[in-house]
Amino acid sequence: MATKQGTIALDNLILKNTLLIPSLSCNLVSVSRVCKDLNCTVMFNDNSCILHDRTTRIPIGMGEQ
């Protein structure tokens, strides 16, 4: 059960309307929501993902497993 809602800053990325679920021991991200909110695409490989601006194709973020 989510107990709070807010905004999270991940380096230079801002994720709005995030939910806090205290009982989870990991972080979950809705990839489709991030793509819509940040106007980006996401490329996955075996242990990481890279977010690219949809228009310029410039990398705007990266996550690792």
N, CA, C, O and CB atoms as a CASP TS submission, in Angstrom:
PFRMAT TS
TARGET T0000
AUTHOR 0000-0000-0000
METHOD Language model
MODEL 1
PARENT N/A
ATOM      1  N   MET     1       0.842  -1.176   0.000  1.00  0.00           N
ATOM      2  CA  MET     1       0.000   0.000   0.000  1.00  0.00           C
ATOM      3  C   MET     1       0.893   1.246   0.000  1.00  0.00           C
ATOM      4  O   MET     1       1.781   1.380   0.842  1.00  0.00           O
ATOM      5  CB  MET     1      -0.961  -0.006   1.224  1.00  0.00           C
ATOM      6  N   ALA     2       0.653   2.148  -0.943  1.00  0.00           N
ATOM      7  CA  ALA     2       1.399   3.402  -1.001  1.00  0.00           C
ATOM      8  C   ALA     2       0.925   4.325   0.120  1.00  0.00           C
ATOM      9  O   ALA     2      -0.273   4.442   0.378  1.00  0.00           O
ATOM     10  CB  ALA     2       1.228   4.087  -2.387  1.00  0.00           C
ATOM     11  N   THR     3       1.880   4.976   0.781  1.00  0.00           N
ATOM     12  CA  THR     3       1.542   5.845   1.904  1.00  0.00           C
ATOM     13  C   THR     3       1.756   7.324   1.616  1.00  0.00           C
ATOM     14  O   THR     3       1.170   8.178   2.281  1.00  0.00           O
ATOM     15  CB  THR     3       2.349   5.455   3.097  1.00  0.00           C
ATOM     16  N   LYS     4       2.595   7.634   0.625  1.00  0.00           N
ATOM     17  CA  LYS     4       2.871   9.035   0.293  1.00  0.00           C
ATOM     18  C   LYS     4       3.077   9.181  -1.205  1.00  0.00           C
ATOM     19  O   LYS     4       3.353   8.211  -1.912  1.00  0.00           O
ATOM     20  CB  LYS     4       4.111   9.552   1.059  1.00  0.00           C
ATOM     21  N   GLN     5       2.937  10.422  -1.675  1.00  0.00           N
ATOM     22  CA  GLN     5       3.159  10.745  -3.077  1.00  0.00           C
ATOM     23  C   GLN     5       4.021  11.988  -3.139  1.00  0.00           C
ATOM     24  O   GLN     5       3.851  12.906  -2.337  1.00  0.00           O
ATOM     25  CB  GLN     5       1.815  10.952  -3.838  1.00  0.00           C
ATOM     26  N   GLY     6       4.959  12.027  -4.099  1.00  0.00           N
ATOM     27  CA  GLY     6       5.818  13.197  -4.188  1.00  0.00           C
ATOM     28  C   GLY     6       6.652  13.206  -5.446  1.00  0.00           C
ATOM     29  O   GLY     6       6.345  12.509  -6.414  1.00  0.00           O
ATOM     30  N   THR     7       7.708  13.997  -5.430  1.00  0.00           N
ATOM     31  CA  THR     7       8.623  14.162  -6.553  1.00  0.00           C
ATOM     32  C   THR     7      10.005  13.703  -6.133  1.00  0.00           C
ATOM     33  O   THR     7      10.452  13.977  -5.018  1.00  0.00           O
ATOM     34  CB  THR     7       8.656  15.633  -7.041  1.00  0.00           C
ATOM     35  N   ILE     8      10.682  13.000  -7.037  1.00  0.00           N
ATOM     36  CA  ILE     8      12.027  12.491  -6.767  1.00  0.00           C
ATOM     37  C   ILE     8      12.974  13.038  -7.821  1.00  0.00           C
ATOM     38  O   ILE     8      12.644  13.059  -9.007  1.00  0.00           O
ATOM     39  CB  ILE     8      12.052  10.930  -6.753  1.00  0.00           C
ATOM     40  N   ALA     9      14.154  13.483  -7.390  1.00  0.00           N
ATOM     41  CA  ALA     9      15.201  13.919  -8.311  1.00  0.00           C
ATOM     42  C   ALA     9      16.243  12.814  -8.413  1.00  0.00           C
ATOM     43  O   ALA     9      16.838  12.411  -7.414  1.00  0.00           O
ATOM     44  CB  ALA     9      15.851  15.262  -7.840  1.00  0.00           C
ATOM     45  N   LEU    10      16.454  12.329  -9.633  1.00  0.00           N
ATOM     46  CA  LEU    10      17.486  11.328  -9.902  1.00  0.00           C
ATOM     47  C   LEU    10      18.532  11.983 -10.793  1.00  0.00           C
ATOM     48  O   LEU    10      18.342  12.086 -12.005  1.00  0.00           O
ATOM     49  CB  LEU    10      16.885  10.034 -10.577  1.00  0.00           C
ATOM     50  N   ASP    11      19.625  12.424 -10.201  1.00  0.00           N
ATOM     51  CA  ASP    11      20.630  13.206 -10.926  1.00  0.00           C
ATOM     52  C   ASP    11      19.934  14.392 -11.582  1.00  0.00           C
ATOM     53  O   ASP    11      19.452  15.282 -10.881  1.00  0.00           O
ATOM     54  CB  ASP    11      21.373  12.332 -11.995  1.00  0.00           C
ATOM     55  N   ASN    12      19.872  14.426 -12.910  1.00  0.00           N
ATOM     56  CA  ASN    12      19.247  15.570 -13.587  1.00  0.00           C
ATOM     57  C   ASN    12      17.817  15.266 -14.035  1.00  0.00           C
ATOM     58  O   ASN    12      17.223  16.070 -14.755  1.00  0.00           O
ATOM     59  CB  ASN    12      20.084  15.983 -14.793  1.00  0.00           C
ATOM     60  N   LEU    13      17.250  14.130 -13.630  1.00  0.00           N
ATOM     61  CA  LEU    13      15.885  13.761 -14.004  1.00  0.00           C
ATOM     62  C   LEU    13      14.939  13.989 -12.837  1.00  0.00           C
ATOM     63  O   LEU    13      15.273  13.690 -11.691  1.00  0.00           O
ATOM     64  CB  LEU    13      15.822  12.293 -14.463  1.00  0.00           C
ATOM     65  N   ILE    14      13.776  14.510 -13.126  1.00  0.00           N
ATOM     66  CA  ILE    14      12.754  14.737 -12.108  1.00  0.00           C
ATOM     67  C   ILE    14      11.577  13.818 -12.398  1.00  0.00           C
ATOM     68  O   ILE    14      10.997  13.876 -13.482  1.00  0.00           O
ATOM     69  CB  ILE    14      12.303  16.233 -12.076  1.00  0.00           C
ATOM     70  N   LEU    15      11.220  12.972 -11.439  1.00  0.00           N
ATOM     71  CA  LEU    15      10.068  12.076 -11.569  1.00  0.00           C
ATOM     72  C   LEU    15       8.973  12.595 -10.655  1.00  0.00           C
ATOM     73  O   LEU    15       9.128  12.629  -9.434  1.00  0.00           O
ATOM     74  CB  LEU    15      10.443  10.590 -11.217  1.00  0.00           C
ATOM     75  N   LYS    16       7.855  13.001 -11.266  1.00  0.00           N
ATOM     76  CA  LYS    16       6.744  13.565 -10.497  1.00  0.00           C
ATOM     77  C   LYS    16       5.713  12.487 -10.189  1.00  0.00           C
ATOM     78  O   LYS    16       5.651  11.453 -10.853  1.00  0.00           O
ATOM     79  CB  LYS    16       6.086  14.731 -11.264  1.00  0.00           C
ATOM     80  N   ASN    17       4.905  12.755  -9.163  1.00  0.00           N
ATOM     81  CA  ASN    17       3.818  11.855  -8.762  1.00  0.00           C
ATOM     82  C   ASN    17       4.302  10.435  -8.455  1.00  0.00           C
ATOM     83  O   ASN    17       3.636   9.458  -8.798  1.00  0.00           O
ATOM     84  CB  ASN    17       2.768  11.803  -9.852  1.00  0.00           C
ATOM     85  N   THR    18       5.470  10.328  -7.806  1.00  0.00           N
ATOM     86  CA  THR    18       5.973   9.023  -7.405  1.00  0.00           C
ATOM     87  C   THR    18       5.275   8.589  -6.115  1.00  0.00           C
ATOM     88  O   THR    18       4.828   9.418  -5.323  1.00  0.00           O
ATOM     89  CB  THR    18       7.514   9.057  -7.216  1.00  0.00           C
ATOM     90  N   LEU    19       5.194   7.283  -5.924  1.00  0.00           N
ATOM     91  CA  LEU    19       4.530   6.732  -4.744  1.00  0.00           C
ATOM     92  C   LEU    19       5.547   6.061  -3.833  1.00  0.00           C
ATOM     93  O   LEU    19       6.464   5.395  -4.313  1.00  0.00           O
ATOM     94  CB  LEU    19       3.435   5.731  -5.151  1.00  0.00           C
ATOM     95  N   LEU    20       5.393   6.228  -2.531  1.00  0.00           N
ATOM     96  CA  LEU    20       6.232   5.581  -1.531  1.00  0.00           C
ATOM     97  C   LEU    20       5.485   4.380  -0.977  1.00  0.00           C
ATOM     98  O   LEU    20       4.371   4.498  -0.467  1.00  0.00           O
ATOM     99  CB  LEU    20       6.622   6.567  -0.395  1.00  0.00           C
ATOM    100  N   ILE    21       6.126   3.217  -1.089  1.00  0.00           N
ATOM    101  CA  ILE    21       5.576   1.984  -0.526  1.00  0.00           C
ATOM    102  C   ILE    21       6.631   1.444   0.448  1.00  0.00           C
ATOM    103  O   ILE    21       7.555   0.746   0.029  1.00  0.00           O
ATOM    104  CB  ILE    21       5.215   0.917  -1.664  1.00  0.00           C
ATOM    105  N   PRO    22       6.499   1.761   1.745  1.00  0.00           N
ATOM    106  CA  PRO    22       7.530   1.428   2.727  1.00  0.00           C
ATOM    107  C   PRO    22       7.868  -0.060   2.816  1.00  0.00           C
ATOM    108  O   PRO    22       8.996  -0.405   3.168  1.00  0.00           O
ATOM    109  CB  PRO    22       7.098   1.903   4.066  1.00  0.00           C
ATOM    110  N   SER    23       6.930  -0.943   2.508  1.00  0.00           N
ATOM    111  CA  SER    23       7.182  -2.376   2.653  1.00  0.00           C
ATOM    112  C   SER    23       8.044  -2.952   1.529  1.00  0.00           C
ATOM    113  O   SER    23       8.497  -4.091   1.643  1.00  0.00           O
ATOM    114  CB  SER    23       5.872  -3.115   2.707  1.00  0.00           C
ATOM    115  N   LEU    24       8.284  -2.207   0.449  1.00  0.00           N
ATOM    116  CA  LEU    24       9.127  -2.698  -0.638  1.00  0.00           C
ATOM    117  C   LEU    24      10.594  -2.465  -0.321  1.00  0.00           C
ATOM    118  O   LEU    24      10.965  -1.420   0.212  1.00  0.00           O
ATOM    119  CB  LEU    24       8.756  -2.017  -1.961  1.00  0.00           C
ATOM    120  N   SER    25      11.427  -3.446  -0.651  1.00  0.00           N
ATOM    121  CA  SER    25      12.865  -3.304  -0.409  1.00  0.00           C
ATOM    122  C   SER    25      13.611  -2.892  -1.678  1.00  0.00           C
ATOM    123  O   SER    25      14.841  -2.915  -1.704  1.00  0.00           O
ATOM    124  CB  SER    25      13.441  -4.614   0.131  1.00  0.00           C
ATOM    125  N   CYS    26      12.875  -2.513  -2.735  1.00  0.00           N
ATOM    126  CA  CYS    26      13.491  -2.065  -3.981  1.00  0.00           C
ATOM    127  C   CYS    26      12.687  -0.903  -4.536  1.00  0.00           C
ATOM    128  O   CYS    26      11.612  -0.580  -4.028  1.00  0.00           O
ATOM    129  CB  CYS    26      13.578  -3.223  -5.016  1.00  0.00           C
ATOM    130  N   ASN    27      13.212  -0.276  -5.581  1.00  0.00           N
ATOM    131  CA  ASN    27      12.523   0.824  -6.246  1.00  0.00           C
ATOM    132  C   ASN    27      11.940   0.332  -7.559  1.00  0.00           C
ATOM    133  O   ASN    27      12.612  -0.377  -8.308  1.00  0.00           O
ATOM    134  CB  ASN    27      13.479   2.016  -6.486  1.00  0.00           C
ATOM    135  N   LEU    28      10.712   0.695  -7.846  1.00  0.00           N
ATOM    136  CA  LEU    28      10.062   0.342  -9.093  1.00  0.00           C
ATOM    137  C   LEU    28       9.782   1.605  -9.891  1.00  0.00           C
ATOM    138  O   LEU    28       9.428   2.643  -9.330  1.00  0.00           O
ATOM    139  CB  LEU    28       8.762  -0.441  -8.834  1.00  0.00           C
ATOM    140  N   VAL    29       9.943   1.507 -11.194  1.00  0.00           N
ATOM    141  CA  VAL    29       9.686   2.646 -12.066  1.00  0.00           C
ATOM    142  C   VAL    29       8.806   2.175 -13.214  1.00  0.00           C
ATOM    143  O   VAL    29       9.059   1.123 -13.801  1.00  0.00           O
ATOM    144  CB  VAL    29      11.017   3.273 -12.595  1.00  0.00           C
ATOM    145  N   SER    30       7.790   2.935 -13.532  1.00  0.00           N
ATOM    146  CA  SER    30       6.954   2.656 -14.694  1.00  0.00           C
ATOM    147  C   SER    30       7.663   3.231 -15.921  1.00  0.00           C
ATOM    148  O   SER    30       7.733   4.447 -16.097  1.00  0.00           O
ATOM    149  CB  SER    30       5.507   3.265 -14.525  1.00  0.00           C
ATOM    150  N   VAL    31       8.185   2.346 -16.760  1.00  0.00           N
ATOM    151  CA  VAL    31       8.951   2.781 -17.921  1.00  0.00           C
ATOM    152  C   VAL    31       8.065   3.569 -18.884  1.00  0.00           C
ATOM    153  O   VAL    31       8.496   4.584 -19.432  1.00  0.00           O
ATOM    154  CB  VAL    31       9.576   1.573 -18.636  1.00  0.00           C
ATOM    155  N   SER    32       6.844   3.115 -19.091  1.00  0.00           N
ATOM    156  CA  SER    32       5.964   3.848 -20.012  1.00  0.00           C
ATOM    157  C   SER    32       5.660   5.249 -19.489  1.00  0.00           C
ATOM    158  O   SER    32       5.576   6.197 -20.269  1.00  0.00           O
ATOM    159  CB  SER    32       4.653   3.076 -20.230  1.00  0.00           C
ATOM    160  N   ARG    33       5.495   5.385 -18.174  1.00  0.00           N
ATOM    161  CA  ARG    33       5.224   6.708 -17.584  1.00  0.00           C
ATOM    162  C   ARG    33       6.437   7.626 -17.722  1.00  0.00           C
ATOM    163  O   ARG    33       6.290   8.806 -18.040  1.00  0.00           O
ATOM    164  CB  ARG    33       4.837   6.568 -16.093  1.00  0.00           C
ATOM    165  N   VAL    34       7.633   7.088 -17.486  1.00  0.00           N
ATOM    166  CA  VAL    34       8.855   7.886 -17.639  1.00  0.00           C
ATOM    167  C   VAL    34       8.993   8.349 -19.088  1.00  0.00           C
ATOM    168  O   VAL    34       9.329   9.506 -19.342  1.00  0.00           O
ATOM    169  CB  VAL    34      10.108   7.069 -17.208  1.00  0.00           C
ATOM    170  N   CYS    35       8.734   7.449 -20.040  1.00  0.00           N
ATOM    171  CA  CYS    35       8.836   7.813 -21.458  1.00  0.00           C
ATOM    172  C   CYS    35       7.860   8.924 -21.815  1.00  0.00           C
ATOM    173  O   CYS    35       8.213   9.837 -22.562  1.00  0.00           O
ATOM    174  CB  CYS    35       8.580   6.591 -22.342  1.00  0.00           C
ATOM    175  N   LYS    36       6.647   8.860 -21.298  1.00  0.00           N
ATOM    176  CA  LYS    36       5.652   9.896 -21.574  1.00  0.00           C
ATOM    177  C   LYS    36       6.030  11.217 -20.908  1.00  0.00           C
ATOM    178  O   LYS    36       6.011  12.270 -21.545  1.00  0.00           O
ATOM    179  CB  LYS    36       4.269   9.446 -21.097  1.00  0.00           C
ATOM    180  N   ASP    37       6.375  11.151 -19.617  1.00  0.00           N
ATOM    181  CA  ASP    37       6.668  12.370 -18.854  1.00  0.00           C
ATOM    182  C   ASP    37       7.921  13.087 -19.340  1.00  0.00           C
ATOM    183  O   ASP    37       7.958  14.317 -19.365  1.00  0.00           O
ATOM    184  CB  ASP    37       6.820  12.034 -17.391  1.00  0.00           C
ATOM    185  N   LEU    38       8.947  12.334 -19.725  1.00  0.00           N
ATOM    186  CA  LEU    38      10.226  12.928 -20.121  1.00  0.00           C
ATOM    187  C   LEU    38      10.408  13.004 -21.637  1.00  0.00           C
ATOM    188  O   LEU    38      11.448  13.460 -22.114  1.00  0.00           O
ATOM    189  CB  LEU    38      11.361  12.136 -19.521  1.00  0.00           C
ATOM    190  N   ASN    39       9.401  12.559 -22.398  1.00  0.00           N
ATOM    191  CA  ASN    39       9.483  12.526 -23.856  1.00  0.00           C
ATOM    192  C   ASN    39      10.779  11.845 -24.300  1.00  0.00           C
ATOM    193  O   ASN    39      11.587  12.424 -25.026  1.00  0.00           O
ATOM    194  CB  ASN    39       9.399  13.955 -24.436  1.00  0.00           C
ATOM    195  N   CYS    40      10.955  10.604 -23.845  1.00  0.00           N
ATOM    196  CA  CYS    40      12.192   9.894 -24.132  1.00  0.00           C
ATOM    197  C   CYS    40      11.902   8.458 -24.575  1.00  0.00           C
ATOM    198  O   CYS    40      10.770   7.980 -24.513  1.00  0.00           O
ATOM    199  CB  CYS    40      13.108   9.899 -22.902  1.00  0.00           C
ATOM    200  N   THR    41      12.960   7.795 -25.021  1.00  0.00           N
ATOM    201  CA  THR    41      12.915   6.367 -25.298  1.00  0.00           C
ATOM    202  C   THR    41      13.902   5.694 -24.342  1.00  0.00           C
ATOM    203  O   THR    41      14.805   6.340 -23.810  1.00  0.00           O
ATOM    204  CB  THR    41      13.259   6.053 -26.811  1.00  0.00           C
ATOM    205  N   VAL    42      13.717   4.391 -24.133  1.00  0.00           N
ATOM    206  CA  VAL    42      14.588   3.649 -23.229  1.00  0.00           C
ATOM    207  C   VAL    42      15.151   2.444 -23.958  1.00  0.00           C
ATOM    208  O   VAL    42      14.419   1.703 -24.614  1.00  0.00           O
ATOM    209  CB  VAL    42      13.827   3.211 -21.953  1.00  0.00           C
ATOM    210  N   MET    43      16.465   2.254 -23.839  1.00  0.00           N
ATOM    211  CA  MET    43      17.128   1.101 -24.424  1.00  0.00           C
ATOM    212  C   MET    43      17.685   0.241 -23.288  1.00  0.00           C
ATOM    213  O   MET    43      18.407   0.735 -22.423  1.00  0.00           O
ATOM    214  CB  MET    43      18.260   1.541 -25.412  1.00  0.00           C
ATOM    215  N   PHE    44      17.344  -1.045 -23.299  1.00  0.00           N
ATOM    216  CA  PHE    44      17.799  -1.970 -22.272  1.00  0.00           C
ATOM    217  C   PHE    44      18.877  -2.894 -22.821  1.00  0.00           C
ATOM    218  O   PHE    44      18.853  -3.268 -23.994  1.00  0.00           O
ATOM    219  CB  PHE    44      16.625  -2.788 -21.727  1.00  0.00           C
ATOM    220  N   ASN    45      19.831  -3.260 -21.954  1.00  0.00           N
ATOM    221  CA  ASN    45      20.749  -4.357 -22.261  1.00  0.00           C
ATOM    222  C   ASN    45      20.779  -5.282 -21.056  1.00  0.00           C
ATOM    223  O   ASN    45      19.888  -5.196 -20.210  1.00  0.00           O
ATOM    224  CB  ASN    45      22.189  -3.830 -22.611  1.00  0.00           C
ATOM    225  N   ASP    46      21.754  -6.153 -20.942  1.00  0.00           N
ATOM    226  CA  ASP    46      21.725  -7.181 -19.899  1.00  0.00           C
ATOM    227  C   ASP    46      21.803  -6.657 -18.470  1.00  0.00           C
ATOM    228  O   ASP    46      21.303  -7.320 -17.562  1.00  0.00           O
ATOM    229  CB  ASP    46      22.841  -8.119 -20.117  1.00  0.00           C
ATOM    230  N   ASN    47      22.410  -5.491 -18.233  1.00  0.00           N
ATOM    231  CA  ASN    47      22.498  -5.007 -16.849  1.00  0.00           C
ATOM    232  C   ASN    47      22.292  -3.504 -16.681  1.00  0.00           C
ATOM    233  O   ASN    47      22.593  -2.955 -15.621  1.00  0.00           O
ATOM    234  CB  ASN    47      23.826  -5.369 -16.289  1.00  0.00           C
ATOM    235  N   SER    48      21.785  -2.838 -17.708  1.00  0.00           N
ATOM    236  CA  SER    48      21.554  -1.401 -17.582  1.00  0.00           C
ATOM    237  C   SER    48      20.499  -0.935 -18.579  1.00  0.00           C
ATOM    238  O   SER    48      20.055  -1.693 -19.441  1.00  0.00           O
ATOM    239  CB  SER    48      22.863  -0.623 -17.791  1.00  0.00           C
ATOM    240  N   CYS    49      20.113   0.322 -18.442  1.00  0.00           N
ATOM    241  CA  CYS    49      19.212   0.942 -19.410  1.00  0.00           C
ATOM    242  C   CYS    49      19.647   2.391 -19.604  1.00  0.00           C
ATOM    243  O   CYS    49      20.202   3.014 -18.699  1.00  0.00           O
ATOM    244  CB  CYS    49      17.718   0.859 -18.938  1.00  0.00           C
ATOM    245  N   ILE    50      19.387   2.911 -20.792  1.00  0.00           N
ATOM    246  CA  ILE    50      19.752   4.282 -21.121  1.00  0.00           C
ATOM    247  C   ILE    50      18.510   5.001 -21.640  1.00  0.00           C
ATOM    248  O   ILE    50      17.801   4.490 -22.506  1.00  0.00           O
ATOM    249  CB  ILE    50      20.907   4.324 -22.173  1.00  0.00           C
ATOM    250  N   LEU    51      18.258   6.188 -21.102  1.00  0.00           N
ATOM    251  CA  LEU    51      17.152   7.019 -21.558  1.00  0.00           C
ATOM    252  C   LEU    51      17.696   8.029 -22.553  1.00  0.00           C
ATOM    253  O   LEU    51      18.696   8.697 -22.287  1.00  0.00           O
ATOM    254  CB  LEU    51      16.443   7.730 -20.363  1.00  0.00           C
ATOM    255  N   HIS    52      17.029   8.142 -23.715  1.00  0.00           N
ATOM    256  CA  HIS    52      17.424   9.083 -24.762  1.00  0.00           C
ATOM    257  C   HIS    52      16.288  10.058 -25.026  1.00  0.00           C
ATOM    258  O   HIS    52      15.119   9.671 -25.055  1.00  0.00           O
ATOM    259  CB  HIS    52      17.813   8.336 -26.062  1.00  0.00           C
ATOM    260  N   ASP    53      16.634  11.319 -25.217  1.00  0.00           N
ATOM    261  CA  ASP    53      15.650  12.305 -25.644  1.00  0.00           C
ATOM    262  C   ASP    53      15.062  11.838 -26.970  1.00  0.00           C
ATOM    263  O   ASP    53      15.804  11.459 -27.877  1.00  0.00           O
ATOM    264  CB  ASP    53      16.287  13.731 -25.775  1.00  0.00           C
ATOM    265  N   ARG    54      13.757  11.860 -27.089  1.00  0.00           N
ATOM    266  CA  ARG    54      13.082  11.331 -28.274  1.00  0.00           C
ATOM    267  C   ARG    54      13.401  12.127 -29.538  1.00  0.00           C
ATOM    268  O   ARG    54      13.438  11.556 -30.628  1.00  0.00           O
ATOM    269  CB  ARG    54      11.587  11.317 -28.049  1.00  0.00           C
ATOM    270  N   THR    55      13.630  13.414 -29.413  1.00  0.00           N
ATOM    271  CA  THR    55      13.883  14.255 -30.585  1.00  0.00           C
ATOM    272  C   THR    55      15.352  14.263 -30.988  1.00  0.00           C
ATOM    273  O   THR    55      15.684  14.031 -32.150  1.00  0.00           O
ATOM    274  CB  THR    55      13.424  15.671 -30.316  1.00  0.00           C
ATOM    275  N   THR    56      16.232  14.532 -30.021  1.00  0.00           N
ATOM    276  CA  THR    56      17.666  14.685 -30.330  1.00  0.00           C
ATOM    277  C   THR    56      18.450  13.388 -30.226  1.00  0.00           C
ATOM    278  O   THR    56      19.572  13.299 -30.726  1.00  0.00           O
ATOM    279  CB  THR    56      18.280  15.701 -29.408  1.00  0.00           C
ATOM    280  N   ARG    57      17.867  12.374 -29.576  1.00  0.00           N
ATOM    281  CA  ARG    57      18.532  11.075 -29.328  1.00  0.00           C
ATOM    282  C   ARG    57      19.735  11.200 -28.394  1.00  0.00           C
ATOM    283  O   ARG    57      20.530  10.267 -28.285  1.00  0.00           O
ATOM    284  CB  ARG    57      18.984  10.459 -30.650  1.00  0.00           C
ATOM    285  N   ILE    58      19.875  12.331 -27.725  1.00  0.00           N
ATOM    286  CA  ILE    58      20.962  12.528 -26.759  1.00  0.00           C
ATOM    287  C   ILE    58      20.613  11.785 -25.480  1.00  0.00           C
ATOM    288  O   ILE    58      19.479  11.889 -25.012  1.00  0.00           O
ATOM    289  CB  ILE    58      21.204  14.049 -26.471  1.00  0.00           C
ATOM    290  N   PRO    59      21.559  11.028 -24.890  1.00  0.00           N
ATOM    291  CA  PRO    59      21.292  10.352 -23.626  1.00  0.00           C
ATOM    292  C   PRO    59      20.983  11.365 -22.526  1.00  0.00           C
ATOM    293  O   PRO    59      21.688  12.361 -22.366  1.00  0.00           O
ATOM    294  CB  PRO    59      22.486   9.478 -23.223  1.00  0.00           C
ATOM    295  N   ILE    60      19.906  11.091 -21.762  1.00  0.00           N
ATOM    296  CA  ILE    60      19.531  11.993 -20.659  1.00  0.00           C
ATOM    297  C   ILE    60      19.566  11.298 -19.314  1.00  0.00           C
ATOM    298  O   ILE    60      19.378  11.944 -18.283  1.00  0.00           O
ATOM    299  CB  ILE    60      18.147  12.566 -20.894  1.00  0.00           C
ATOM    300  N   GLY    61      19.804   9.984 -19.302  1.00  0.00           N
ATOM    301  CA  GLY    61      19.866   9.269 -18.047  1.00  0.00           C
ATOM    302  C   GLY    61      20.251   7.819 -18.250  1.00  0.00           C
ATOM    303  O   GLY    61      20.153   7.277 -19.351  1.00  0.00           O
ATOM    304  N   MET    62      20.697   7.195 -17.153  1.00  0.00           N
ATOM    305  CA  MET    62      21.124   5.801 -17.218  1.00  0.00           C
ATOM    306  C   MET    62      20.829   5.134 -15.886  1.00  0.00           C
ATOM    307  O   MET    62      20.948   5.759 -14.832  1.00  0.00           O
ATOM    308  CB  MET    62      22.634   5.690 -17.570  1.00  0.00           C
ATOM    309  N   GLY    63      20.451   3.885 -15.933  1.00  0.00           N
ATOM    310  CA  GLY    63      20.245   3.104 -14.720  1.00  0.00           C
ATOM    311  C   GLY    63      20.954   1.781 -14.830  1.00  0.00           C
ATOM    312  O   GLY    63      21.049   1.215 -15.919  1.00  0.00           O
ATOM    313  N   GLU    64      21.456   1.273 -13.714  1.00  0.00           N
ATOM    314  CA  GLU    64      22.142  -0.014 -13.701  1.00  0.00           C
ATOM    315  C   GLU    64      21.428  -0.974 -12.766  1.00  0.00           C
ATOM    316  O   GLU    64      20.775  -0.565 -11.806  1.00  0.00           O
ATOM    317  CB  GLU    64      23.613   0.154 -13.281  1.00  0.00           C
ATOM    318  N   GLN    65      21.565  -2.251 -13.063  1.00  0.00           N
ATOM    319  CA  GLN    65      20.945  -3.289 -12.234  1.00  0.00           C
ATOM    320  C   GLN    65      21.648  -3.376 -10.902  1.00  0.00           C
ATOM    321  O   GLN    65      21.275  -4.192 -10.059  1.00  0.00           O
ATOM    322  CB  GLN    65      20.976  -4.653 -12.940  1.00  0.00           C
TER
END
